[in-house]
Amino acid sequence: MQIKEVRAMESVQLQEELLKLRREQFNLRIQAATGQGARSDQPGKVRKDIARIKTVLRERRDDSTTGSET
């Protein structure tokens, strides 16, 4: 997922995507613990996607709080 795609999404969509990615991260962690992890590159990609989404959500939250103070 590219940052442009993330920024184009609505906040509600980002929340849903974040939930989906956290579930996927959990499943990958379980697969790795049980020795079924066939895709060793996926945990890093999922972690970075989660970070991108959280960053955009935080930026939006900060913009909305600073905009109301002025």
N, C-alpha and C positions, 0 to 999 in steps of 0.2 A: 504494500500500500504506500503510495507516494503522499507527500505532505500536501500537494495540491488537491488530491482527492479528499483528504481529511478536512482541509479548510473549506471545501465546497459543501460539506455535509452540514445539516442542521444539528443543533445541540442534542435534540432527542435521538436522532440517528446515531450520533457519536456515543451517547450513553448505551444504546442497544449494542453497538459494535464493540464497545469496551466490555460489556458483559459477556458477549460471545467469545471475545478473545481471551478473557480470563478463564472461561470454561475450557477453552482449547488448551490454554497453558496448563491448567490442572490435569487434563487428560494426558498431555504429553509428559508431564512429570510422573504420572502414575505408570505410563508405558515404559518410561526409562527405568523406574524402580523395579518393574517386573521383568525387565530385559526384553521388552517387545519394541523398543524404540528403533524403527527402521529409518526414520528421517532425522538424522542427527543435527541438521541445520535449522529445523523448524523452531526449536525453543528460542533461539536468538532472534529469528524474524518476528515471532509473536511478541517477544519482550519489547522489541523496538517499535512495533506497531502500537502496543499499549502505551509506550512512552510518548509517541507522536500524538495520540488521541488525548492523553492527559495534559500534554503541553497546550494544545489548542483549546481545550476546555478551560484551563487555568487562564490563558490569555484572554479569552472571552469574558470570564468572570472578572478579571482585573480591569478590563476595559469598561465593563458595565458599572463597577463600583467607583472608579475614578471619574467617570463621566457624570455621575449624579452629584459629585461633590462640588463641581465647578459652577 
